[in-house]
Amino acid sequence: MLGNIVDHRTDRLNPHVDAVFEPSVHDDQRRRGEPFFDWDETANSGAYFAVAWQYGTTVREAVLRAEREWPFPGTAYLYDQGSAPAG
């Protein structure tokens, strides 16, 4: 399920992207205060992952992947197509 989107594209109207995904619970480690996401829900899901990516996709497909593939909130990081941000 989609928990958050972080958009790093230089042209935010271009639907063609490289996408990187992380569990949204990682977002809580970058902020102070009350967490937005539940660590136990993520860790106990059996589907936990550290990072995944999908290059040469679209915003729509990235959102659909996050919605369908993980039973916990995931963050989709969007980058310009061809940038290969995860290497």
Biopython code that builds the backbone (N, CA, C, O; Angstrom):
import numpy as np
from Bio.PDB.StructureBuilder import StructureBuilder

atoms = [
    (1, "MET", "N", (0.842, -1.177, 0.000)),
    (1, "MET", "CA", (0.000, 0.000, 0.000)),
    (1, "MET", "C", (0.881, 1.232, 0.000)),
    (1, "MET", "O", (1.964, 1.232, 0.586)),
    (2, "LEU", "N", (0.424, 2.257, -0.644)),
    (2, "LEU", "CA", (1.193, 3.496, -0.743)),
    (2, "LEU", "C", (1.044, 4.301, 0.538)),
    (2, "LEU", "O", (-0.070, 4.577, 0.982)),
    (3, "GLY", "N", (2.174, 4.677, 1.128)),
    (3, "GLY", "CA", (2.154, 5.479, 2.342)),
    (3, "GLY", "C", (2.593, 6.909, 2.107)),
    (3, "GLY", "O", (2.149, 7.823, 2.801)),
    (4, "ASN", "N", (3.485, 7.108, 1.107)),
    (4, "ASN", "CA", (4.039, 8.434, 0.897)),
    (4, "ASN", "C", (4.694, 8.482, -0.486)),
    (4, "ASN", "O", (5.105, 7.457, -1.030)),
    (5, "ILE", "N", (4.781, 9.680, -1.034)),
    (5, "ILE", "CA", (5.500, 9.908, -2.288)),
    (5, "ILE", "C", (6.464, 11.064, -2.063)),
    (5, "ILE", "O", (6.080, 12.113, -1.546)),
    (6, "VAL", "N", (7.715, 10.865, -2.455)),
    (6, "VAL", "CA", (8.728, 11.913, -2.397)),
    (6, "VAL", "C", (9.200, 12.130, -3.831)),
    (6, "VAL", "O", (9.760, 11.227, -4.452)),
    (7, "ASP", "N", (8.973, 13.322, -4.345)),
    (7, "ASP", "CA", (9.218, 13.603, -5.755)),
    (7, "ASP", "C", (10.513, 14.392, -5.933)),
    (7, "ASP", "O", (10.617, 15.540, -5.502)),
    (8, "HIS", "N", (11.501, 13.758, -6.575)),
    (8, "HIS", "CA", (12.793, 14.393, -6.830)),
    (8, "HIS", "C", (12.979, 14.754, -8.307)),
    (8, "HIS", "O", (14.092, 15.082, -8.718)),
    (9, "ARG", "N", (11.914, 14.699, -9.111)),
    (9, "ARG", "CA", (12.034, 14.964, -10.548)),
    (9, "ARG", "C", (12.284, 16.444, -10.815)),
    (9, "ARG", "O", (11.794, 17.308, -10.088)),
    (10, "THR", "N", (13.046, 16.725, -11.858)),
    (10, "THR", "CA", (13.254, 18.119, -12.263)),
    (10, "THR", "C", (12.051, 18.645, -13.033)),
    (10, "THR", "O", (11.775, 19.844, -13.001)),
    (11, "ASP", "N", (11.325, 17.759, -13.729)),
    (11, "ASP", "CA", (10.097, 18.125, -14.438)),
    (11, "ASP", "C", (8.970, 17.300, -13.839)),
    (11, "ASP", "O", (8.753, 16.155, -14.234)),
    (12, "ARG", "N", (8.267, 17.873, -12.905)),
    (12, "ARG", "CA", (7.242, 17.134, -12.166)),
    (12, "ARG", "C", (5.981, 16.859, -12.968)),
    (12, "ARG", "O", (5.055, 16.225, -12.462)),
    (13, "LEU", "N", (5.927, 17.325, -14.210)),
    (13, "LEU", "CA", (4.796, 17.017, -15.070)),
    (13, "LEU", "C", (5.074, 15.820, -15.976)),
    (13, "LEU", "O", (4.157, 15.303, -16.614)),
    (14, "ASN", "N", (6.320, 15.378, -16.039)),
    (14, "ASN", "CA", (6.697, 14.244, -16.877)),
    (14, "ASN", "C", (6.286, 12.949, -16.169)),
    (14, "ASN", "O", (6.754, 12.683, -15.062)),
    (15, "PRO", "N", (5.423, 12.146, -16.787)),
    (15, "PRO", "CA", (4.963, 10.927, -16.129)),
    (15, "PRO", "C", (5.963, 9.772, -16.176)),
    (15, "PRO", "O", (5.752, 8.759, -15.509)),
    (16, "HIS", "N", (7.044, 9.898, -16.944)),
    (16, "HIS", "CA", (8.036, 8.828, -17.071)),
    (16, "HIS", "C", (9.116, 9.005, -16.001)),
    (16, "HIS", "O", (9.740, 10.062, -15.901)),
    (17, "VAL", "N", (9.325, 7.958, -15.209)),
    (17, "VAL", "CA", (10.181, 8.076, -14.026)),
    (17, "VAL", "C", (11.024, 6.828, -13.811)),
    (17, "VAL", "O", (10.779, 5.774, -14.399)),
    (18, "ASP", "N", (12.016, 6.978, -12.957)),
    (18, "ASP", "CA", (12.660, 5.881, -12.260)),
    (18, "ASP", "C", (12.140, 5.972, -10.827)),
    (18, "ASP", "O", (12.115, 7.056, -10.243)),
    (19, "ALA", "N", (11.730, 4.855, -10.267)),
    (19, "ALA", "CA", (11.140, 4.868, -8.921)),
    (19, "ALA", "C", (11.945, 3.972, -7.989)),
    (19, "ALA", "O", (12.412, 2.903, -8.381)),
    (20, "VAL", "N", (12.095, 4.420, -6.767)),
    (20, "VAL", "CA", (12.733, 3.652, -5.704)),
    (20, "VAL", "C", (11.713, 3.554, -4.581)),
    (20, "VAL", "O", (11.011, 4.522, -4.286)),
    (21, "PHE", "N", (11.631, 2.385, -3.954)),
    (21, "PHE", "CA", (10.652, 2.148, -2.900)),
    (21, "PHE", "C", (11.338, 1.737, -1.607)),
    (21, "PHE", "O", (12.319, 0.994, -1.616)),
    (22, "GLU", "N", (10.811, 2.228, -0.506)),
    (22, "GLU", "CA", (11.227, 1.807, 0.831)),
    (22, "GLU", "C", (9.966, 1.690, 1.683)),
    (22, "GLU", "O", (8.962, 2.339, 1.387)),
    (23, "PRO", "N", (10.003, 0.879, 2.728)),
    (23, "PRO", "CA", (8.884, 0.906, 3.666)),
    (23, "PRO", "C", (8.758, 2.313, 4.260)),
    (23, "PRO", "O", (9.761, 2.933, 4.613)),
    (24, "SER", "N", (7.545, 2.804, 4.365)),
    (24, "SER", "CA", (7.339, 4.162, 4.886)),
    (24, "SER", "C", (7.796, 4.315, 6.326)),
    (24, "SER", "O", (8.047, 5.433, 6.778)),
    (25, "VAL", "N", (7.907, 3.218, 7.049)),
    (25, "VAL", "CA", (8.389, 3.301, 8.426)),
    (25, "VAL", "C", (9.804, 3.877, 8.468)),
    (25, "VAL", "O", (10.205, 4.438, 9.488)),
    (26, "HIS", "N", (10.567, 3.749, 7.378)),
    (26, "HIS", "CA", (11.897, 4.368, 7.318)),
    (26, "HIS", "C", (11.794, 5.889, 7.396)),
    (26, "HIS", "O", (12.709, 6.544, 7.898)),
    (27, "ASP", "N", (10.689, 6.460, 6.905)),
    (27, "ASP", "CA", (10.497, 7.916, 6.959)),
    (27, "ASP", "C", (10.487, 8.412, 8.401)),
    (27, "ASP", "O", (10.965, 9.509, 8.688)),
    (28, "ASP", "N", (9.942, 7.601, 9.304)),
    (28, "ASP", "CA", (9.864, 7.999, 10.709)),
    (28, "ASP", "C", (11.237, 8.151, 11.342)),
    (28, "ASP", "O", (11.406, 8.926, 12.282)),
    (29, "GLN", "N", (12.218, 7.413, 10.832)),
    (29, "GLN", "CA", (13.565, 7.502, 11.379)),
    (29, "GLN", "C", (14.238, 8.808, 10.998)),
    (29, "GLN", "O", (15.268, 9.164, 11.570)),
    (30, "ARG", "N", (13.667, 9.531, 10.034)),
    (30, "ARG", "CA", (14.256, 10.793, 9.573)),
    (30, "ARG", "C", (13.618, 12.008, 10.238)),
    (30, "ARG", "O", (14.012, 13.142, 9.963)),
    (31, "ARG", "N", (12.642, 11.784, 11.105)),
    (31, "ARG", "CA", (11.963, 12.916, 11.740)),
    (31, "ARG", "C", (11.915, 12.701, 13.246)),
    (31, "ARG", "O", (12.180, 11.609, 13.748)),
    (32, "ARG", "N", (11.582, 13.736, 13.927)),
    (32, "ARG", "CA", (11.450, 13.653, 15.379)),
    (32, "ARG", "C", (9.985, 13.775, 15.740)),
    (32, "ARG", "O", (9.198, 14.374, 15.006)),
    (33, "GLY", "N", (9.630, 13.213, 16.858)),
    (33, "GLY", "CA", (8.243, 13.302, 17.291)),
    (33, "GLY", "C", (7.488, 12.011, 17.056)),
    (33, "GLY", "O", (8.079, 10.946, 16.874)),
    (34, "GLU", "N", (6.176, 12.127, 17.064)),
    (34, "GLU", "CA", (5.296, 10.977, 16.926)),
    (34, "GLU", "C", (5.442, 10.334, 15.549)),
    (34, "GLU", "O", (5.343, 11.025, 14.535)),
    (35, "PRO", "N", (5.675, 9.026, 15.497)),
    (35, "PRO", "CA", (5.813, 8.366, 14.196)),
    (35, "PRO", "C", (4.491, 8.335, 13.430)),
    (35, "PRO", "O", (3.413, 8.276, 14.021)),
    (36, "PHE", "N", (4.601, 8.375, 12.109)),
    (36, "PHE", "CA", (3.434, 8.268, 11.240)),
    (36, "PHE", "C", (3.064, 6.805, 10.969)),
    (36, "PHE", "O", (1.892, 6.489, 10.762)),
    (37, "PHE", "N", (4.058, 5.918, 10.969)),
    (37, "PHE", "CA", (3.863, 4.553, 10.514)),
    (37, "PHE", "C", (4.218, 3.555, 11.602)),
    (37, "PHE", "O", (4.995, 3.868, 12.505)),
    (38, "ASP", "N", (3.656, 2.356, 11.522)),
    (38, "ASP", "CA", (3.770, 1.331, 12.559)),
    (38, "ASP", "C", (4.873, 0.330, 12.217)),
    (38, "ASP", "O", (4.750, -0.436, 11.261)),
    (39, "TRP", "N", (5.951, 0.341, 13.005)),
    (39, "TRP", "CA", (7.070, -0.564, 12.772)),
    (39, "TRP", "C", (6.634, -2.023, 12.891)),
    (39, "TRP", "O", (7.024, -2.844, 12.062)),
    (40, "ASP", "N", (5.841, -2.361, 13.897)),
    (40, "ASP", "CA", (5.425, -3.753, 14.094)),
    (40, "ASP", "C", (4.615, -4.270, 12.906)),
    (40, "ASP", "O", (4.796, -5.411, 12.480)),
    (41, "GLU", "N", (3.736, -3.445, 12.378)),
    (41, "GLU", "CA", (2.947, -3.844, 11.214)),
    (41, "GLU", "C", (3.861, -4.169, 10.037)),
    (41, "GLU", "O", (3.640, -5.145, 9.321)),
    (42, "THR", "N", (4.890, -3.344, 9.843)),
    (42, "THR", "CA", (5.819, -3.547, 8.736)),
    (42, "THR", "C", (6.698, -4.766, 8.967)),
    (42, "THR", "O", (6.791, -5.635, 8.100)),
    (43, "ALA", "N", (7.332, -4.838, 10.107)),
    (43, "ALA", "CA", (8.282, -5.914, 10.391)),
    (43, "ALA", "C", (7.611, -7.279, 10.460)),
    (43, "ALA", "O", (8.218, -8.282, 10.084)),
    (44, "ASN", "N", (6.382, -7.336, 10.930)),
    (44, "ASN", "CA", (5.690, -8.608, 11.098)),
    (44, "ASN", "C", (4.877, -9.031, 9.881)),
    (44, "ASN", "O", (4.188, -10.050, 9.926)),
    (45, "SER", "N", (4.945, -8.278, 8.812)),
    (45, "SER", "CA", (4.135, -8.582, 7.629)),
    (45, "SER", "C", (4.644, -9.786, 6.845)),
    (45, "SER", "O", (3.888, -10.411, 6.101)),
    (46, "GLY", "N", (5.931, -10.112, 7.011)),
    (46, "GLY", "CA", (6.523, -11.175, 6.226)),
    (46, "GLY", "C", (6.972, -10.725, 4.843)),
    (46, "GLY", "O", (7.535, -11.512, 4.083)),
    (47, "ALA", "N", (6.724, -9.458, 4.517)),
    (47, "ALA", "CA", (7.083, -8.927, 3.200)),
    (47, "ALA", "C", (8.090, -7.782, 3.314)),
    (47, "ALA", "O", (8.332, -7.068, 2.340)),
    (48, "TYR", "N", (8.680, -7.603, 4.507)),
    (48, "TYR", "CA", (9.610, -6.490, 4.720)),
    (48, "TYR", "C", (10.753, -6.538, 3.711)),
    (48, "TYR", "O", (11.235, -7.613, 3.356)),
    (49, "PHE", "N", (11.178, -5.373, 3.257)),
    (49, "PHE", "CA", (12.323, -5.230, 2.372)),
    (49, "PHE", "C", (13.008, -3.927, 2.735)),
    (49, "PHE", "O", (12.390, -3.061, 3.354)),
    (50, "ALA", "N", (14.260, -3.767, 2.368)),
    (50, "ALA", "CA", (14.982, -2.533, 2.664)),
    (50, "ALA", "C", (14.778, -1.506, 1.557)),
    (50, "ALA", "O", (14.441, -0.355, 1.831)),
    (51, "VAL", "N", (14.981, -1.919, 0.308)),
    (51, "VAL", "CA", (14.825, -1.014, -0.830)),
    (51, "VAL", "C", (14.531, -1.848, -2.079)),
    (51, "VAL", "O", (15.033, -2.961, -2.235)),
    (52, "ALA", "N", (13.712, -1.287, -2.955)),
    (52, "ALA", "CA", (13.411, -1.903, -4.254)),
    (52, "ALA", "C", (13.334, -0.769, -5.266)),
    (52, "ALA", "O", (13.160, 0.390, -4.890)),
    (53, "TRP", "N", (13.462, -1.101, -6.550)),
    (53, "TRP", "CA", (13.384, -0.048, -7.559)),
    (53, "TRP", "C", (12.721, -0.568, -8.818)),
    (53, "TRP", "O", (12.628, -1.772, -9.059)),
    (54, "GLN", "N", (12.267, 0.381, -9.603)),
    (54, "GLN", "CA", (11.642, 0.096, -10.886)),
    (54, "GLN", "C", (12.013, 1.241, -11.821)),
    (54, "GLN", "O", (11.530, 2.363, -11.667)),
    (55, "TYR", "N", (12.868, 0.947, -12.784)),
    (55, "TYR", "CA", (13.343, 1.973, -13.705)),
    (55, "TYR", "C", (12.543, 1.938, -15.001)),
    (55, "TYR", "O", (12.015, 0.894, -15.384)),
    (56, "GLY", "N", (12.458, 3.080, -15.672)),
    (56, "GLY", "CA", (11.758, 3.162, -16.931)),
    (56, "GLY", "C", (10.277, 2.862, -16.794)),
    (56, "GLY", "O", (9.717, 2.092, -17.575)),
    (57, "THR", "N", (9.655, 3.459, -15.819)),
    (57, "THR", "CA", (8.241, 3.228, -15.536)),
    (57, "THR", "C", (7.494, 4.552, -15.594)),
    (57, "THR", "O", (8.026, 5.549, -16.081)),
    (58, "THR", "N", (6.285, 4.561, -15.110)),
    (58, "THR", "CA", (5.505, 5.785, -15.045)),
    (58, "THR", "C", (5.071, 6.030, -13.607)),
    (58, "THR", "O", (5.119, 5.129, -12.770)),
    (59, "VAL", "N", (4.653, 7.240, -13.335)),
    (59, "VAL", "CA", (4.149, 7.562, -12.002)),
    (59, "VAL", "C", (3.000, 6.613, -11.661)),
    (59, "VAL", "O", (2.937, 6.067, -10.559)),
    (60, "ARG", "N", (2.103, 6.426, -12.613)),
    (60, "ARG", "CA", (0.939, 5.558, -12.385)),
    (60, "ARG", "C", (1.375, 4.140, -12.013)),
    (60, "ARG", "O", (0.883, 3.576, -11.036)),
    (61, "GLU", "N", (2.288, 3.568, -12.782)),
    (61, "GLU", "CA", (2.738, 2.206, -12.510)),
    (61, "GLU", "C", (3.472, 2.103, -11.174)),
    (61, "GLU", "O", (3.343, 1.096, -10.478)),
    (62, "ALA", "N", (4.231, 3.119, -10.811)),
    (62, "ALA", "CA", (4.924, 3.114, -9.522)),
    (62, "ALA", "C", (3.916, 3.130, -8.370)),
    (62, "ALA", "O", (4.074, 2.403, -7.389)),
    (63, "VAL", "N", (2.895, 3.948, -8.495)),
    (63, "VAL", "CA", (1.862, 4.010, -7.456)),
    (63, "VAL", "C", (1.113, 2.681, -7.377)),
    (63, "VAL", "O", (0.861, 2.170, -6.286)),
    (64, "LEU", "N", (0.761, 2.129, -8.526)),
    (64, "LEU", "CA", (0.062, 0.843, -8.526)),
    (64, "LEU", "C", (0.918, -0.262, -7.915)),
    (64, "LEU", "O", (0.404, -1.111, -7.188)),
    (65, "ARG", "N", (2.217, -0.258, -8.202)),
    (65, "ARG", "CA", (3.090, -1.274, -7.605)),
    (65, "ARG", "C", (3.091, -1.153, -6.085)),
    (65, "ARG", "O", (2.966, -2.153, -5.378)),
    (66, "ALA", "N", (3.233, 0.063, -5.588)),
    (66, "ALA", "CA", (3.234, 0.263, -4.137)),
    (66, "ALA", "C", (1.902, -0.178, -3.531)),
    (66, "ALA", "O", (1.879, -0.769, -2.451)),
    (67, "GLU", "N", (0.816, 0.099, -4.204)),
    (67, "GLU", "CA", (-0.507, -0.278, -3.697)),
    (67, "GLU", "C", (-0.706, -1.793, -3.673)),
    (67, "GLU", "O", (-1.353, -2.318, -2.767)),
    (68, "ARG", "N", (-0.168, -2.480, -4.640)),
    (68, "ARG", "CA", (-0.448, -3.909, -4.800)),
    (68, "ARG", "C", (0.575, -4.834, -4.146)),
    (68, "ARG", "O", (0.219, -5.914, -3.674)),
    (69, "GLU", "N", (1.829, -4.424, -4.114)),
    (69, "GLU", "CA", (2.890, -5.369, -3.771)),
    (69, "GLU", "C", (3.138, -5.528, -2.273)),
    (69, "GLU", "O", (3.546, -6.601, -1.830)),
    (70, "TRP", "N", (2.900, -4.488, -1.496)),
    (70, "TRP", "CA", (3.247, -4.568, -0.077)),
    (70, "TRP", "C", (2.028, -4.341, 0.805)),
    (70, "TRP", "O", (1.220, -3.454, 0.531)),
    (71, "PRO", "N", (1.890, -5.142, 1.873)),
    (71, "PRO", "CA", (0.729, -5.017, 2.756)),
    (71, "PRO", "C", (0.889, -3.926, 3.817)),
    (71, "PRO", "O", (0.004, -3.737, 4.651)),
    (72, "PHE", "N", (1.997, -3.223, 3.787)),
    (72, "PHE", "CA", (2.263, -2.126, 4.720)),
    (72, "PHE", "C", (2.556, -0.871, 3.898)),
    (72, "PHE", "O", (2.848, -0.979, 2.707)),
    (73, "PRO", "N", (2.486, 0.308, 4.499)),
    (73, "PRO", "CA", (2.740, 1.542, 3.749)),
    (73, "PRO", "C", (4.170, 1.592, 3.204)),
    (73, "PRO", "O", (5.136, 1.318, 3.915)),
    (74, "GLY", "N", (4.271, 1.945, 1.939)),
    (74, "GLY", "CA", (5.565, 2.089, 1.279)),
    (74, "GLY", "C", (5.716, 3.499, 0.723)),
    (74, "GLY", "O", (4.737, 4.124, 0.315)),
    (75, "THR", "N", (6.939, 3.990, 0.712)),
    (75, "THR", "CA", (7.225, 5.301, 0.140)),
    (75, "THR", "C", (7.796, 5.103, -1.254)),
    (75, "THR", "O", (8.723, 4.316, -1.449)),
    (76, "ALA", "N", (7.240, 5.820, -2.219)),
    (76, "ALA", "CA", (7.737, 5.816, -3.593)),
    (76, "ALA", "C", (8.530, 7.102, -3.796)),
    (76, "ALA", "O", (7.986, 8.200, -3.676)),
    (77, "TYR", "N", (9.807, 6.961, -4.101)),
    (77, "TYR", "CA", (10.668, 8.094, -4.425)),
    (77, "TYR", "C", (10.737, 8.171, -5.944)),
    (77, "TYR", "O", (11.122, 7.201, -6.595)),
    (78, "LEU", "N", (10.373, 9.296, -6.506)),
    (78, "LEU", "CA", (10.337, 9.468, -7.954)),
    (78, "LEU", "C", (11.516, 10.306, -8.422)),
    (78, "LEU", "O", (11.823, 11.349, -7.843)),
    (79, "TYR", "N", (12.176, 9.835, -9.484)),
    (79, "TYR", "CA", (13.334, 10.497, -10.058)),
    (79, "TYR", "C", (13.161, 10.595, -11.570)),
    (79, "TYR", "O", (12.341, 9.888, -12.155)),
    (80, "ASP", "N", (13.934, 11.469, -12.193)),
    (80, "ASP", "CA", (13.911, 11.576, -13.645)),
    (80, "ASP", "C", (14.264, 10.231, -14.264)),
    (80, "ASP", "O", (15.177, 9.549, -13.798)),
    (81, "GLN", "N", (13.542, 9.850, -15.312)),
    (81, "GLN", "CA", (13.821, 8.618, -16.012)),
    (81, "GLN", "C", (15.249, 8.637, -16.551)),
    (81, "GLN", "O", (15.701, 9.628, -17.125)),
    (82, "GLY", "N", (15.946, 7.525, -16.353)),
    (82, "GLY", "CA", (17.329, 7.412, -16.808)),
    (82, "GLY", "C", (18.354, 7.762, -15.755)),
    (82, "GLY", "O", (19.551, 7.593, -15.987)),
    (83, "SER", "N", (17.925, 8.241, -14.609)),
    (83, "SER", "CA", (18.885, 8.637, -13.564)),
    (83, "SER", "C", (19.392, 7.454, -12.750)),
    (83, "SER", "O", (20.438, 7.565, -12.110)),
    (84, "ALA", "N", (18.686, 6.328, -12.753)),
    (84, "ALA", "CA", (19.094, 5.123, -12.031)),
    (84, "ALA", "C", (19.600, 5.437, -10.626)),
    (84, "ALA", "O", (20.758, 5.153, -10.317)),
    (85, "PRO", "N", (18.767, 6.011, -9.774)),
    (85, "PRO", "CA", (19.231, 6.492, -8.471)),
    (85, "PRO", "C", (19.691, 5.412, -7.493)),
    (85, "PRO", "O", (20.425, 5.719, -6.553)),
    (86, "ALA", "N", (19.288, 4.176, -7.684)),
    (86, "ALA", "CA", (19.722, 3.119, -6.770)),
    (86, "ALA", "C", (20.923, 2.360, -7.330)),
    (86, "ALA", "O", (21.338, 1.347, -6.767)),
    (87, "GLY", "N", (21.470, 2.841, -8.414)),
    (87, "GLY", "CA", (22.662, 2.213, -8.977)),
    (87, "GLY", "C", (22.372, 1.288, -10.118)),
    (87, "GLY", "O", (23.293, 0.695, -10.680)),
]
sb = StructureBuilder()
sb.init_structure("model")
sb.init_model(0)
sb.init_chain("A")
sb.init_seg("    ")
for serial, (resi, resn, name, xyz) in enumerate(atoms, 1):
    if name == "N":
        sb.init_residue(resn, " ", resi, " ")
    sb.init_atom(name, np.array(xyz, "f"), 0.0, 1.0, " ", f" {name:<3s}", serial, name[0])
structure = sb.get_structure()
